[in-house]
Amino acid sequence: MHAHETLALAWLDAFNAGDVTALVALYADDCTHTSPMIRALHPETGGKLLGKAALTTWWTDALKRLPGLRYEKTAVTANEDRVFLEYVRHAPDGAPMPVAEVFDVRGGKIVASRVYHG
């Protein structure tokens, strides 16, 4: 298994455990995170968060708003620069949704993540 696949699985484990501290620890200090959900709920951001503090706030709020939110892995593909993670989003506010997330990785940390909804 590629080291970046291990990173993606650690990300899923932290998310599904609701461990925001462990989740954010996987990111570089100057990371970015882009998502259609961010754009929908906070249009002033253009859908993009910058830095660990913004990610901490985002995921802490998401887990409070959506108790039971979890992601079910369907595929992971990795190379030296990025990880492609596919999962099904299970949330109390709707039907299961296929999602693809791409992590750009440098020095073992996620420097950018981009979410795409199916």
FENWOGI-V659646 format. One record per residue. N is the residue number from 1. PSI is psi in whole degrees, -180 to 180 (* if undefined). Layout:
N&PSI  N&PSI
This chain:
1&135  2&146  3&-34  4&-27  5&-41  6&-40  7&-44  8&-40  9&-36  10&-38  11&-48  12&-45  13&-46  14&-44  15&-51  16&-23  17&-8  18&23  19&85  20&-36  21&-48  22&-37  23&-52  24&-28  25&-18  26&-8  27&152  28&155  29&-37  30&31  31&163  32&152  33&125  34&133  35&144  36&-30  37&-39  38&-45  39&-41  40&-43  41&-26  42&71  43&-26  44&-18  45&-14  46&14  47&10  48&130  49&148  50&123  51&162  52&-36  53&-42  54&-39  55&-42  56&-47  57&-45  58&-53  59&-32  60&-45  61&-44  62&-43  63&-28  64&-42  65&-33  66&71  67&137  68&-1  69&129  70&158  71&133  72&114  73&135  74&-30  75&149  76&130  77&134  78&152  79&-164  80&-22  81&-25  82&166  83&135  84&115  85&124  86&136  87&167  88&126  89&122  90&113  91&153  92&-10  93&14  94&-179  95&157  96&141  97&128  98&138  99&144  100&137  101&135  102&128  103&124  104&129  105&133  106&131  107&31  108&3  109&151  110&121  111&-23  112&141  113&139  114&131  115&137  116&126  117&142  118&*
